[in-house]
Amino acid sequence: MNFSCSCCWENGKKENWTGRIADIYSYGSHYEISIQSRSSIRILIGQTCSGFFACIPDFQAGCHLGSLEDIFYNQEKLTFAMENVIDAATVASALRYLSDILSF
């Protein structure tokens, strides 16, 4: 499954690229998603009474998220956690793409 990604830099420049969902595994309480783009990213997505969360073990990062469709808020939270704007934008775009597919 391919999806579009974009990032706006502080200087006004916009960058676009394509990502791909390579695998999705459902564990009932959470999902494990493998994303291929400029890098390979494996994320765990779940929901608690406080909302959604993302865990990115390869980045030793995790954070709370807004709704899966909220690309701007999620990208901000993921950028802070991952310390990488491009990968955070890729994950936020993947979550938006998957928001209608994943069921919690």
N, C-alpha and C positions, 0 to 999 in steps of 0.2 A: 504494500500500500504506500503510495507516494503522496507527499504533502509539500506545500510551499512554506518557506521560511523567509523572514526578513528582519532587518535590524536597521534602526536609524541612529546614526552617530551624532555626537554633539555638534559637529561641524555642518550638519544638515545632509550629509551624504547618506544614501540608502543603499543597502546591500541585500541582494536576493539570492537564494540558493534552494536546492531541493533536498528533502530528507525522505527516508524510507523506513517504515515499520517492518523490521525483519521478523520478529516473533512477538507473540503475546501469549502469556500463560496466566490462566486464572486459578487462584488458590482459594476461591470462595470469599475470603475476607480481604484480599488484595490482588493486584495484578503485577506481574513482572513483564516489562516491555523492553525489547531490544531495538534501539534506534540506530540507523546507519546514516551518516551525513558526512560532514568534514572530519568527524571522529566517530568512534563507536561508543554508544552510551547505553548502559543498562540501568533502568530505573524501576523502583518499586512504588506503586501508587495505591493508596488506601484511604479509608475514611474513618474518622473518629467522631465522637459527639461534638468536637470543635470544628469539624470540617475535613477537607482533604489534606493529605500530606504526600510528600515525595521524599524518597530516600535514594540517594545516588552513591552506592558503596565505593565505586571506583574513584570518586571525587572526595570521599570521606565527608559527604555533605547530606543534609536533609533540611526540609523546611515545611511549614504550613503553606497551603495554597488557597486561592479563592475558588470559585466555581471552575470547572475544567475549561469552560469557554472563555474565561477572563484572561486573555493572552497578555495584556499589559501588566496587570497585577502579578500574575504568575511569573512573567519574565523578570520583573523587578525582584521578587523574592528569590527566584532561582539564581539570578546573577549575584546577589549578595552571598548566597550559600555556596555556589560553585566557583565564584571568582572568575567567570569566563562568560562574556556577553554572548558570543556566538553559540556556544553549547547551550546556554540558558534559553536563548531565543529558539533554538532547535527543539528543546524539550517542551517549552510553552506552546509552540506551534503543533507539535505532535499531540499534546493533550487536547488542544482545541479540535484537531482533526478527529481524535478518538472519542470526544465527548458524547456523541450519539451512539457509539458502539459499546462503550463500557457501561456496565450496569452495577450500581451500588445499592 
